[in-house]
Amino acid sequence: MKLYQPGDTSKAICPHCGTLVSTTLAYRDVPFDDGTGMVRGILAAVCDKCEALVSIPVQSTPIIRRTRGSK
Ligand SMILES: [Zn+2]
């Protein structure tokens, strides 16, 4: 598994732009899928054009799960 660092770049389809964009890994507050809360300061891929959240690296998902479980 590749471990991402803040500032790493990648390419992904941005749901906001609807096209292939460059993304940069940065720390973001990410809302849960079901909207019941958010997890603060996890590493996520952010669109370079519109700053929308594009994807969450696999390495960050255990943190989300742990945060949800503690509620
Ligand atoms: Zn975008």
N, CA, C, O and the ligand as a Tripos MOL2 file, in Angstrom:
@<TRIPOS>MOLECULE
protein
  285   283    72     0     0
PROTEIN
NO_CHARGES

@<TRIPOS>ATOM
      1 N           0.8510   -1.2000    0.0000 N.3       1 MET1
      2 CA          0.0000    0.0000    0.0000 C.3       1 MET1
      3 C           0.8840    1.2470    0.0000 C.2       1 MET1
      4 O           1.8210    1.3780    0.7870 O.2       1 MET1
      5 N           0.5520    2.1370   -0.9000 N.am      2 LYS2
      6 CA          1.3100    3.3880   -0.9610 C.3       2 LYS2
      7 C           0.8580    4.3140    0.1610 C.2       2 LYS2
      8 O          -0.3370    4.5290    0.3630 O.2       2 LYS2
      9 N           1.8140    4.8470    0.8760 N.am      3 LEU3
     10 CA          1.4830    5.8110    1.9180 C.3       3 LEU3
     11 C           1.6530    7.2180    1.3640 C.2       3 LEU3
     12 O           2.7020    7.5650    0.8210 O.2       3 LEU3
     13 N           0.6280    8.0030    1.5060 N.am      4 TYR4
     14 CA          0.6670    9.3610    0.9810 C.3       4 TYR4
     15 C           1.1420   10.3490    2.0260 C.2       4 TYR4
     16 O           0.9170   10.1820    3.2250 O.2       4 TYR4
     17 N           1.8040   11.3790    1.5360 N.am      5 GLN5
     18 CA          2.2620   12.4700    2.3860 C.3       5 GLN5
     19 C           1.5610   13.7510    1.9370 C.2       5 GLN5
     20 O           1.1870   13.8700    0.7710 O.2       5 GLN5
     21 N           1.3810   14.7040    2.8420 N.am      6 PRO6
     22 CA          0.8260   15.9940    2.4300 C.3       6 PRO6
     23 C           1.6880   16.5960    1.3160 C.2       6 PRO6
     24 O           2.9160   16.5810    1.4030 O.2       6 PRO6
     25 N           1.0500   17.1220    0.2800 N.am      7 GLY7
     26 CA          1.7830   17.7220   -0.8270 C.3       7 GLY7
     27 C           2.0000   16.7710   -1.9880 C.2       7 GLY7
     28 O           2.3730   17.2100   -3.0760 O.2       7 GLY7
     29 N           1.7720   15.4530   -1.7840 N.am      8 ASP8
     30 CA          1.8450   14.5080   -2.8930 C.3       8 ASP8
     31 C           0.7670   14.8550   -3.9160 C.2       8 ASP8
     32 O          -0.3190   15.3070   -3.5540 O.2       8 ASP8
     33 N           1.0710   14.6430   -5.1810 N.am      9 THR9
     34 CA          0.0760   14.9240   -6.2140 C.3       9 THR9
     35 C          -0.3280   13.6440   -6.9130 C.2       9 THR9
     36 O           0.4180   12.6650   -6.9390 O.2       9 THR9
     37 N          -1.5210   13.6710   -7.4770 N.am     10 SER10
     38 CA         -2.0640   12.5260   -8.1820 C.3      10 SER10
     39 C          -3.0620   13.0400   -9.2040 C.2      10 SER10
     40 O          -3.2660   14.2470   -9.3350 O.2      10 SER10
     41 N          -3.6800   12.1190   -9.9260 N.am     11 LYS11
     42 CA         -4.7490   12.5090  -10.8450 C.3      11 LYS11
     43 C          -5.9840   11.6840  -10.5370 C.2      11 LYS11
     44 O          -5.9030   10.4910  -10.2450 O.2      11 LYS11
     45 N          -7.1330   12.3480  -10.6080 N.am     12 ALA12
     46 CA         -8.3910   11.6610  -10.3150 C.3      12 ALA12
     47 C          -9.5280   12.4370  -10.9640 C.2      12 ALA12
     48 O          -9.3720   13.5880  -11.3720 O.2      12 ALA12
     49 N         -10.6800   11.7690  -11.0460 N.am     13 ILE13
     50 CA        -11.8690   12.4490  -11.5580 C.3      13 ILE13
     51 C         -12.4930   13.2660  -10.4310 C.2      13 ILE13
     52 O         -12.8780   12.7230   -9.3950 O.2      13 ILE13
     53 N         -12.5870   14.5640  -10.6410 N.am     14 CYS14
     54 CA        -13.1970   15.4300   -9.6390 C.3      14 CYS14
     55 C         -14.7180   15.4160   -9.8140 C.2      14 CYS14
     56 O         -15.2090   15.6880  -10.9100 O.2      14 CYS14
     57 N         -15.4720   15.1030   -8.7550 N.am     15 PRO15
     58 CA        -16.9350   15.0640   -8.8830 C.3      15 PRO15
     59 C         -17.5250   16.4410   -9.1550 C.2      15 PRO15
     60 O         -18.6180   16.5480   -9.7120 O.2      15 PRO15
     61 N         -16.8280   17.4720   -8.7750 N.am     16 HIS16
     62 CA        -17.3130   18.8380   -8.9790 C.3      16 HIS16
     63 C         -17.0120   19.3210  -10.3960 C.2      16 HIS16
     64 O         -17.8940   19.8480  -11.0730 O.2      16 HIS16
     65 N         -15.7640   19.1430  -10.8470 N.am     17 CYS17
     66 CA        -15.3650   19.5730  -12.1930 C.3      17 CYS17
     67 C         -15.8660   18.5900  -13.2610 C.2      17 CYS17
     68 O         -16.0660   18.9790  -14.4110 O.2      17 CYS17
     69 N         -16.0710   17.3210  -12.8880 N.am     18 GLY18
     70 CA        -16.5280   16.3200  -13.8390 C.3      18 GLY18
     71 C         -15.4810   15.9340  -14.8600 C.2      18 GLY18
     72 O         -15.8200   15.4800  -15.9530 O.2      18 GLY18
     73 N         -14.2390   16.1030  -14.5290 N.am     19 THR19
     74 CA        -13.1650   15.7900  -15.4700 C.3      19 THR19
     75 C         -11.9260   15.3160  -14.7070 C.2      19 THR19
     76 O         -11.8600   15.4050  -13.4810 O.2      19 THR19
     77 N         -10.9520   14.8150  -15.4570 N.am     20 LEU20
     78 CA         -9.7040   14.3830  -14.8300 C.3      20 LEU20
     79 C          -8.8910   15.6110  -14.4230 C.2      20 LEU20
     80 O          -8.5940   16.4750  -15.2480 O.2      20 LEU20
     81 N          -8.5430   15.6730  -13.1660 N.am     21 VAL21
     82 CA         -7.8200   16.8430  -12.6500 C.3      21 VAL21
     83 C          -6.6040   16.3840  -11.8510 C.2      21 VAL21
     84 O          -6.5010   15.2210  -11.4600 O.2      21 VAL21
     85 N          -5.7000   17.3080  -11.6210 N.am     22 SER22
     86 CA         -4.6070   17.0600  -10.6890 C.3      22 SER22
     87 C          -5.1340   17.2460   -9.2760 C.2      22 SER22
     88 O          -5.9250   18.1510   -9.0080 O.2      22 SER22
     89 N          -4.6910   16.3920   -8.3900 N.am     23 THR23
     90 CA         -5.0880   16.5310   -6.9890 C.3      23 THR23
     91 C          -3.8360   16.6350   -6.1290 C.2      23 THR23
     92 O          -2.7660   16.1500   -6.4960 O.2      23 THR23
     93 N          -3.9920   17.2710   -4.9900 N.am     24 THR24
     94 CA         -2.9030   17.3900   -4.0330 C.3      24 THR24
     95 C          -3.3850   16.8750   -2.6900 C.2      24 THR24
     96 O          -4.4900   17.1870   -2.2470 O.2      24 THR24
     97 N          -2.5370   16.0790   -2.0470 N.am     25 LEU25
     98 CA         -2.8860   15.5470   -0.7310 C.3      25 LEU25
     99 C          -2.7300   16.6510    0.3110 C.2      25 LEU25
    100 O          -1.6970   17.3170    0.3820 O.2      25 LEU25
    101 N          -3.7690   16.8280    1.1110 N.am     26 ALA26
    102 CA         -3.7380   17.8460    2.1530 C.3      26 ALA26
    103 C          -4.6310   17.4140    3.2980 C.2      26 ALA26
    104 O          -5.5000   16.5580    3.1350 O.2      26 ALA26
    105 N          -4.4110   18.0140    4.4600 N.am     27 TYR27
    106 CA         -5.2550   17.6960    5.6050 C.3      27 TYR27
    107 C          -6.5580   18.4730    5.5110 C.2      27 TYR27
    108 O          -6.5690   19.6890    5.3200 O.2      27 TYR27
    109 N          -7.6480   17.7410    5.6500 N.am     28 ARG28
    110 CA         -8.9780   18.3390    5.5130 C.3      28 ARG28
    111 C          -9.9060   17.7700    6.5840 C.2      28 ARG28
    112 O          -9.6840   16.6780    7.1050 O.2      28 ARG28
    113 N         -10.9480   18.5350    6.8980 N.am     29 ASP29
    114 CA        -12.0460   18.0040    7.7100 C.3      29 ASP29
    115 C         -13.0030   17.3300    6.7480 C.2      29 ASP29
    116 O         -13.4760   17.9530    5.7970 O.2      29 ASP29
    117 N         -13.2880   16.0660    6.9900 N.am     30 VAL30
    118 CA        -14.0800   15.2860    6.0430 C.3      30 VAL30
    119 C         -15.3890   14.8350    6.6830 C.2      30 VAL30
    120 O         -15.3710   14.1880    7.7300 O.2      30 VAL30
    121 N         -16.5250   15.1670    6.0670 N.am     31 PRO31
    122 CA        -17.8050   14.7000    6.6100 C.3      31 PRO31
    123 C         -17.9940   13.2130    6.3640 C.2      31 PRO31
    124 O         -17.5120   12.6850    5.3620 O.2      31 PRO31
    125 N         -18.6900   12.5320    7.2680 N.am     32 PHE32
    126 CA        -19.0210   11.1260    7.0630 C.3      32 PHE32
    127 C         -19.9730   10.9960    5.8860 C.2      32 PHE32
    128 O         -20.6970   11.9310    5.5450 O.2      32 PHE32
    129 N         -19.9600    9.8070    5.2660 N.am     33 ASP33
    130 CA        -20.8500    9.5350    4.1350 C.3      33 ASP33
    131 C         -22.3090    9.8060    4.4790 C.2      33 ASP33
    132 O         -23.0650   10.3300    3.6610 O.2      33 ASP33
    133 N         -22.6950    9.4420    5.6990 N.am     34 ASP34
    134 CA        -24.1040    9.5610    6.0730 C.3      34 ASP34
    135 C         -24.4370   10.9070    6.7230 C.2      34 ASP34
    136 O         -25.5600   11.1250    7.1780 O.2      34 ASP34
    137 N         -23.4530   11.7980    6.7610 N.am     35 GLY35
    138 CA        -23.7100   13.1530    7.2360 C.3      35 GLY35
    139 C         -23.9380   13.2830    8.7280 C.2      35 GLY35
    140 O         -24.4660   14.2990    9.1790 O.2      35 GLY35
    141 N         -23.5540   12.2830    9.5050 N.am     36 THR36
    142 CA        -23.7970   12.3370   10.9500 C.3      36 THR36
    143 C         -22.6950   13.0600   11.7100 C.2      36 THR36
    144 O         -22.7670   13.1940   12.9310 O.2      36 THR36
    145 N         -21.6860   13.5210   11.0010 N.am     37 GLY37
    146 CA        -20.6140   14.2100   11.6910 C.3      37 GLY37
    147 C         -19.4280   14.3400   10.7640 C.2      37 GLY37
    148 O         -19.5400   14.0980    9.5630 O.2      37 GLY37
    149 N         -18.2990   14.7180   11.3150 N.am     38 MET38
    150 CA        -17.1090   14.7850   10.4800 C.3      38 MET38
    151 C         -15.8710   14.4320   11.2780 C.2      38 MET38
    152 O         -15.8390   14.5130   12.5060 O.2      38 MET38
    153 N         -14.8590   14.0390   10.5320 N.am     39 VAL39
    154 CA        -13.5840   13.7340   11.1620 C.3      39 VAL39
    155 C         -12.6120   14.8350   10.7430 C.2      39 VAL39
    156 O         -12.5210   15.1880    9.5670 O.2      39 VAL39
    157 N         -11.9020   15.3600   11.7110 N.am     40 ARG40
    158 CA        -11.0630   16.5280   11.4540 C.3      40 ARG40
    159 C          -9.6190   16.1490   11.1570 C.2      40 ARG40
    160 O          -9.0400   15.2620   11.7840 O.2      40 ARG40
    161 N          -9.0620   16.8530   10.1810 N.am     41 GLY41
    162 CA         -7.6330   16.7880    9.9460 C.3      41 GLY41
    163 C          -7.1140   15.4610    9.4470 C.2      41 GLY41
    164 O          -6.0810   14.9850    9.9190 O.2      41 GLY41
    165 N          -7.8290   14.8360    8.4730 N.am     42 ILE42
    166 CA         -7.2680   13.6370    7.8680 C.3      42 ILE42
    167 C          -6.7470   13.9670    6.4700 C.2      42 ILE42
    168 O          -7.1690   14.9370    5.8390 O.2      42 ILE42
    169 N          -5.8250   13.1370    6.0120 N.am     43 LEU43
    170 CA         -5.2170   13.3420    4.7070 C.3      43 LEU43
    171 C          -6.2130   12.9540    3.6190 C.2      43 LEU43
    172 O          -6.7760   11.8600    3.6420 O.2      43 LEU43
    173 N          -6.4250   13.8600    2.6680 N.am     44 ALA44
    174 CA         -7.3690   13.6030    1.5910 C.3      44 ALA44
    175 C          -6.8530   14.2400    0.3080 C.2      44 ALA44
    176 O          -6.0640   15.1850    0.3410 O.2      44 ALA44
    177 N          -7.3120   13.7070   -0.8290 N.am     45 ALA45
    178 CA         -6.9290   14.2680   -2.1280 C.3      45 ALA45
    179 C          -7.8960   15.3860   -2.4800 C.2      45 ALA45
    180 O          -9.1110   15.1880   -2.4900 O.2      45 ALA45
    181 N          -7.3500   16.5620   -2.7700 N.am     46 VAL46
    182 CA         -8.1500   17.7540   -3.0290 C.3      46 VAL46
    183 C          -7.8880   18.2260   -4.4530 C.2      46 VAL46
    184 O          -6.7390   18.2830   -4.8900 O.2      46 VAL46
    185 N          -8.9590   18.5660   -5.1800 N.am     47 CYS47
    186 CA         -8.8490   19.0400   -6.5520 C.3      47 CYS47
    187 C          -8.0380   20.3400   -6.6040 C.2      47 CYS47
    188 O          -8.2840   21.2620   -5.8260 O.2      47 CYS47
    189 N          -7.0710   20.4080   -7.5260 N.am     48 ASP48
    190 CA         -6.2570   21.6120   -7.6610 C.3      48 ASP48
    191 C          -7.0440   22.7750   -8.2560 C.2      48 ASP48
    192 O          -6.6740   23.9360   -8.0840 O.2      48 ASP48
    193 N          -8.1330   22.4540   -8.9570 N.am     49 LYS49
    194 CA         -8.8990   23.5180   -9.6230 C.3      49 LYS49
    195 C          -9.9390   24.1450   -8.7140 C.2      49 LYS49
    196 O         -10.0430   25.3680   -8.6240 O.2      49 LYS49
    197 N         -10.7190   23.2910   -8.0330 N.am     50 CYS50
    198 CA        -11.8520   23.8340   -7.2680 C.3      50 CYS50
    199 C         -11.7530   23.5260   -5.7820 C.2      50 CYS50
    200 O         -12.6150   23.9490   -5.0120 O.2      50 CYS50
    201 N         -10.7200   22.7980   -5.3600 N.am     51 GLU51
    202 CA        -10.5040   22.4720   -3.9500 C.3      51 GLU51
    203 C         -11.5600   21.5430   -3.3770 C.2      51 GLU51
    204 O         -11.6600   21.4050   -2.1580 O.2      51 GLU51
    205 N         -12.3490   20.9050   -4.2320 N.am     52 ALA52
    206 CA        -13.3050   19.9100   -3.7400 C.3      52 ALA52
    207 C         -12.5490   18.6750   -3.2890 C.2      52 ALA52
    208 O         -11.4580   18.3750   -3.7760 O.2      52 ALA52
    209 N         -13.1540   17.9650   -2.3470 N.am     53 LEU53
    210 CA        -12.5940   16.7030   -1.8960 C.3      53 LEU53
    211 C         -12.8230   15.6560   -2.9790 C.2      53 LEU53
    212 O         -13.9650   15.4070   -3.3650 O.2      53 LEU53
    213 N         -11.7640   15.0460   -3.4680 N.am     54 VAL54
    214 CA        -11.8950   14.0940   -4.5630 C.3      54 VAL54
    215 C         -11.8670   12.6570   -4.0520 C.2      54 VAL54
    216 O         -12.6970   11.8430   -4.4560 O.2      54 VAL54
    217 N         -10.9330   12.3420   -3.1780 N.am     55 SER55
    218 CA        -10.8890   10.9820   -2.6490 C.3      55 SER55
    219 C         -10.1590   10.9490   -1.3160 C.2      55 SER55
    220 O          -9.4030   11.8530   -0.9600 O.2      55 SER55
    221 N         -10.4190    9.8800   -0.6070 N.am     56 ILE56
    222 CA         -9.7610    9.6540    0.6840 C.3      56 ILE56
    223 C          -8.8190    8.4720    0.5150 C.2      56 ILE56
    224 O          -9.2660    7.3930    0.1240 O.2      56 ILE56
    225 N          -7.5450    8.6360    0.7930 N.am     57 PRO57
    226 CA         -6.6350    7.4940    0.6950 C.3      57 PRO57
    227 C          -7.0370    6.3870    1.6600 C.2      57 PRO57
    228 O          -7.5810    6.6410    2.7340 O.2      57 PRO57
    229 N          -6.7560    5.1520    1.2480 N.am     58 VAL58
    230 CA         -7.1040    3.9950    2.0770 C.3      58 VAL58
    231 C          -6.5260    4.1330    3.4880 C.2      58 VAL58
    232 O          -7.1320    3.6870    4.4620 O.2      58 VAL58
    233 N          -5.3650    4.7450    3.5830 N.am     59 GLN59
    234 CA         -4.7020    4.8600    4.8860 C.3      59 GLN59
    235 C          -5.5130    5.7140    5.8700 C.2      59 GLN59
    236 O          -5.3150    5.6110    7.0810 O.2      59 GLN59
    237 N          -6.4160    6.5510    5.3660 N.am     60 SER60
    238 CA         -7.1930    7.4270    6.2400 C.3      60 SER60
    239 C          -8.4950    6.7970    6.7140 C.2      60 SER60
    240 O          -9.0900    7.2730    7.6800 O.2      60 SER60
    241 N          -8.9490    5.7340    6.0530 N.am     61 THR61
    242 CA        -10.2630    5.1940    6.3990 C.3      61 THR61
    243 C         -10.3300    4.5830    7.7980 C.2      61 THR61
    244 O         -11.3800    4.6930    8.4320 O.2      61 THR61
    245 N          -9.2780    3.9470    8.3220 N.am     62 PRO62
    246 CA         -9.3740    3.4560    9.7090 C.3      62 PRO62
    247 C          -9.5850    4.5900   10.6980 C.2      62 PRO62
    248 O         -10.2460    4.4040   11.7190 O.2      62 PRO62
    249 N          -9.0320    5.7620   10.4100 N.am     63 ILE63
    250 CA         -9.2040    6.9140   11.3010 C.3      63 ILE63
    251 C         -10.6700    7.3260   11.3110 C.2      63 ILE63
    252 O         -11.2230    7.6480   12.3630 O.2      63 ILE63
    253 N         -11.2990    7.3160   10.1390 N.am     64 ILE64
    254 CA        -12.7160    7.6690   10.0510 C.3      64 ILE64
    255 C         -13.5460    6.6690   10.8360 C.2      64 ILE64
    256 O         -14.4470    7.0410   11.5880 O.2      64 ILE64
    257 N         -13.2260    5.3820   10.6510 N.am     65 ARG65
    258 CA        -13.9900    4.3470   11.3210 C.3      65 ARG65
    259 C         -13.8650    4.4850   12.8430 C.2      65 ARG65
    260 O         -14.8430    4.3510   13.5790 O.2      65 ARG65
    261 N         -12.6370    4.7540   13.2900 N.am     66 ARG66
    262 CA        -12.3910    4.8770   14.7240 C.3      66 ARG66
    263 C         -13.1560    6.0700   15.2900 C.2      66 ARG66
    264 O         -13.7350    5.9890   16.3740 O.2      66 ARG66
    265 N         -13.1540    7.1850   14.5440 N.am     67 THR67
    266 CA        -13.8450    8.3790   15.0070 C.3      67 THR67
    267 C         -15.3410    8.1210   15.1220 C.2      67 THR67
    268 O         -15.9830    8.5530   16.0800 O.2      67 THR67
    269 N         -15.8950    7.4050   14.1270 N.am     68 ARG68
    270 CA        -17.3250    7.1020   14.1590 C.3      68 ARG68
    271 C         -17.6540    6.1970   15.3290 C.2      68 ARG68
    272 O         -18.6680    6.3860   16.0010 O.2      68 ARG68
    273 N         -16.7930    5.2030   15.5780 N.am     69 GLY69
    274 CA        -17.0640    4.2340   16.6300 C.3      69 GLY69
    275 C         -17.0650    4.8360   18.0140 C.2      69 GLY69
    276 O         -17.6800    4.2930   18.9320 O.2      69 GLY69
    277 N         -16.3740    5.9690   18.1750 N.am     70 SER70
    278 CA        -16.2390    6.5600   19.4930 C.3      70 SER70
    279 C         -17.4280    7.4380   19.8450 C.2      70 SER70
    280 O         -17.5150    7.9450   20.9640 O.2      70 SER70
    281 N         -18.3430    7.6230   18.9030 N.am     71 LYS71
    282 CA        -19.4900    8.4990   19.1700 C.3      71 LYS71
    283 C         -20.5780    7.7740   19.9500 C.2      71 LYS71
    284 O         -21.6130    8.3630   20.2590 O.2      71 LYS71
    285 ZN        -12.5790   20.1210   -9.1430 Zn       72 ZN72
@<TRIPOS>BOND
     1     1     2 1
     2     2     3 1
     3     3     4 2
     4     3     5 am
     5     5     6 1
     6     6     7 1
     7     7     8 2
     8     7     9 am
     9     9    10 1
    10    10    11 1
    11    11    12 2
    12    11    13 am
    13    13    14 1
    14    14    15 1
    15    15    16 2
    16    15    17 am
    17    17    18 1
    18    18    19 1
    19    19    20 2
    20    19    21 am
    21    21    22 1
    22    22    23 1
    23    23    24 2
    24    23    25 am
    25    25    26 1
    26    26    27 1
    27    27    28 2
    28    27    29 am
    29    29    30 1
    30    30    31 1
    31    31    32 2
    32    31    33 am
    33    33    34 1
    34    34    35 1
    35    35    36 2
    36    35    37 am
    37    37    38 1
    38    38    39 1
    39    39    40 2
    40    39    41 am
    41    41    42 1
    42    42    43 1
    43    43    44 2
    44    43    45 am
    45    45    46 1
    46    46    47 1
    47    47    48 2
    48    47    49 am
    49    49    50 1
    50    50    51 1
    51    51    52 2
    52    51    53 am
    53    53    54 1
    54    54    55 1
    55    55    56 2
    56    55    57 am
    57    57    58 1
    58    58    59 1
    59    59    60 2
    60    59    61 am
    61    61    62 1
    62    62    63 1
    63    63    64 2
    64    63    65 am
    65    65    66 1
    66    66    67 1
    67    67    68 2
    68    67    69 am
    69    69    70 1
    70    70    71 1
    71    71    72 2
    72    71    73 am
    73    73    74 1
    74    74    75 1
    75    75    76 2
    76    75    77 am
    77    77    78 1
    78    78    79 1
    79    79    80 2
    80    79    81 am
    81    81    82 1
    82    82    83 1
    83    83    84 2
    84    83    85 am
    85    85    86 1
    86    86    87 1
    87    87    88 2
    88    87    89 am
    89    89    90 1
    90    90    91 1
    91    91    92 2
    92    91    93 am
    93    93    94 1
    94    94    95 1
    95    95    96 2
    96    95    97 am
    97    97    98 1
    98    98    99 1
    99    99   100 2
   100    99   101 am
   101   101   102 1
   102   102   103 1
   103   103   104 2
   104   103   105 am
   105   105   106 1
   106   106   107 1
   107   107   108 2
   108   107   109 am
   109   109   110 1
   110   110   111 1
   111   111   112 2
   112   111   113 am
   113   113   114 1
   114   114   115 1
   115   115   116 2
   116   115   117 am
   117   117   118 1
   118   118   119 1
   119   119   120 2
   120   119   121 am
   121   121   122 1
   122   122   123 1
   123   123   124 2
   124   123   125 am
   125   125   126 1
   126   126   127 1
   127   127   128 2
   128   127   129 am
   129   129   130 1
   130   130   131 1
   131   131   132 2
   132   131   133 am
   133   133   134 1
   134   134   135 1
   135   135   136 2
   136   135   137 am
   137   137   138 1
   138   138   139 1
   139   139   140 2
   140   139   141 am
   141   141   142 1
   142   142   143 1
   143   143   144 2
   144   143   145 am
   145   145   146 1
   146   146   147 1
   147   147   148 2
   148   147   149 am
   149   149   150 1
   150   150   151 1
   151   151   152 2
   152   151   153 am
   153   153   154 1
   154   154   155 1
   155   155   156 2
   156   155   157 am
   157   157   158 1
   158   158   159 1
   159   159   160 2
   160   159   161 am
   161   161   162 1
   162   162   163 1
   163   163   164 2
   164   163   165 am
   165   165   166 1
   166   166   167 1
   167   167   168 2
   168   167   169 am
   169   169   170 1
   170   170   171 1
   171   171   172 2
   172   171   173 am
   173   173   174 1
   174   174   175 1
   175   175   176 2
   176   175   177 am
   177   177   178 1
   178   178   179 1
   179   179   180 2
   180   179   181 am
   181   181   182 1
   182   182   183 1
   183   183   184 2
   184   183   185 am
   185   185   186 1
   186   186   187 1
   187   187   188 2
   188   187   189 am
   189   189   190 1
   190   190   191 1
   191   191   192 2
   192   191   193 am
   193   193   194 1
   194   194   195 1
   195   195   196 2
   196   195   197 am
   197   197   198 1
   198   198   199 1
   199   199   200 2
   200   199   201 am
   201   201   202 1
   202   202   203 1
   203   203   204 2
   204   203   205 am
   205   205   206 1
   206   206   207 1
   207   207   208 2
   208   207   209 am
   209   209   210 1
   210   210   211 1
   211   211   212 2
   212   211   213 am
   213   213   214 1
   214   214   215 1
   215   215   216 2
   216   215   217 am
   217   217   218 1
   218   218   219 1
   219   219   220 2
   220   219   221 am
   221   221   222 1
   222   222   223 1
   223   223   224 2
   224   223   225 am
   225   225   226 1
   226   226   227 1
   227   227   228 2
   228   227   229 am
   229   229   230 1
   230   230   231 1
   231   231   232 2
   232   231   233 am
   233   233   234 1
   234   234   235 1
   235   235   236 2
   236   235   237 am
   237   237   238 1
   238   238   239 1
   239   239   240 2
   240   239   241 am
   241   241   242 1
   242   242   243 1
   243   243   244 2
   244   243   245 am
   245   245   246 1
   246   246   247 1
   247   247   248 2
   248   247   249 am
   249   249   250 1
   250   250   251 1
   251   251   252 2
   252   251   253 am
   253   253   254 1
   254   254   255 1
   255   255   256 2
   256   255   257 am
   257   257   258 1
   258   258   259 1
   259   259   260 2
   260   259   261 am
   261   261   262 1
   262   262   263 1
   263   263   264 2
   264   263   265 am
   265   265   266 1
   266   266   267 1
   267   267   268 2
   268   267   269 am
   269   269   270 1
   270   270   271 1
   271   271   272 2
   272   271   273 am
   273   273   274 1
   274   274   275 1
   275   275   276 2
   276   275   277 am
   277   277   278 1
   278   278   279 1
   279   279   280 2
   280   279   281 am
   281   281   282 1
   282   282   283 1
   283   283   284 2
@<TRIPOS>SUBSTRUCTURE
     1 MET1         2 RESIDUE 1 A MET
     2 LYS2         6 RESIDUE 1 A LYS
     3 LEU3        10 RESIDUE 1 A LEU
     4 TYR4        14 RESIDUE 1 A TYR
     5 GLN5        18 RESIDUE 1 A GLN
     6 PRO6        22 RESIDUE 1 A PRO
     7 GLY7        26 RESIDUE 1 A GLY
     8 ASP8        30 RESIDUE 1 A ASP
     9 THR9        34 RESIDUE 1 A THR
    10 SER10       38 RESIDUE 1 A SER
    11 LYS11       42 RESIDUE 1 A LYS
    12 ALA12       46 RESIDUE 1 A ALA
    13 ILE13       50 RESIDUE 1 A ILE
    14 CYS14       54 RESIDUE 1 A CYS
    15 PRO15       58 RESIDUE 1 A PRO
    16 HIS16       62 RESIDUE 1 A HIS
    17 CYS17       66 RESIDUE 1 A CYS
    18 GLY18       70 RESIDUE 1 A GLY
    19 THR19       74 RESIDUE 1 A THR
    20 LEU20       78 RESIDUE 1 A LEU
    21 VAL21       82 RESIDUE 1 A VAL
    22 SER22       86 RESIDUE 1 A SER
    23 THR23       90 RESIDUE 1 A THR
    24 THR24       94 RESIDUE 1 A THR
    25 LEU25       98 RESIDUE 1 A LEU
    26 ALA26      102 RESIDUE 1 A ALA
    27 TYR27      106 RESIDUE 1 A TYR
    28 ARG28      110 RESIDUE 1 A ARG
    29 ASP29      114 RESIDUE 1 A ASP
    30 VAL30      118 RESIDUE 1 A VAL
    31 PRO31      122 RESIDUE 1 A PRO
    32 PHE32      126 RESIDUE 1 A PHE
    33 ASP33      130 RESIDUE 1 A ASP
    34 ASP34      134 RESIDUE 1 A ASP
    35 GLY35      138 RESIDUE 1 A GLY
    36 THR36      142 RESIDUE 1 A THR
    37 GLY37      146 RESIDUE 1 A GLY
    38 MET38      150 RESIDUE 1 A MET
    39 VAL39      154 RESIDUE 1 A VAL
    40 ARG40      158 RESIDUE 1 A ARG
    41 GLY41      162 RESIDUE 1 A GLY
    42 ILE42      166 RESIDUE 1 A ILE
    43 LEU43      170 RESIDUE 1 A LEU
    44 ALA44      174 RESIDUE 1 A ALA
    45 ALA45      178 RESIDUE 1 A ALA
    46 VAL46      182 RESIDUE 1 A VAL
    47 CYS47      186 RESIDUE 1 A CYS
    48 ASP48      190 RESIDUE 1 A ASP
    49 LYS49      194 RESIDUE 1 A LYS
    50 CYS50      198 RESIDUE 1 A CYS
    51 GLU51      202 RESIDUE 1 A GLU
    52 ALA52      206 RESIDUE 1 A ALA
    53 LEU53      210 RESIDUE 1 A LEU
    54 VAL54      214 RESIDUE 1 A VAL
    55 SER55      218 RESIDUE 1 A SER
    56 ILE56      222 RESIDUE 1 A ILE
    57 PRO57      226 RESIDUE 1 A PRO
    58 VAL58      230 RESIDUE 1 A VAL
    59 GLN59      234 RESIDUE 1 A GLN
    60 SER60      238 RESIDUE 1 A SER
    61 THR61      242 RESIDUE 1 A THR
    62 PRO62      246 RESIDUE 1 A PRO
    63 ILE63      250 RESIDUE 1 A ILE
    64 ILE64      254 RESIDUE 1 A ILE
    65 ARG65      258 RESIDUE 1 A ARG
    66 ARG66      262 RESIDUE 1 A ARG
    67 THR67      266 RESIDUE 1 A THR
    68 ARG68      270 RESIDUE 1 A ARG
    69 GLY69      274 RESIDUE 1 A GLY
    70 SER70      278 RESIDUE 1 A SER
    71 LYS71      282 RESIDUE 1 A LYS
    72 ZN72       285 GROUP 0 **** ****
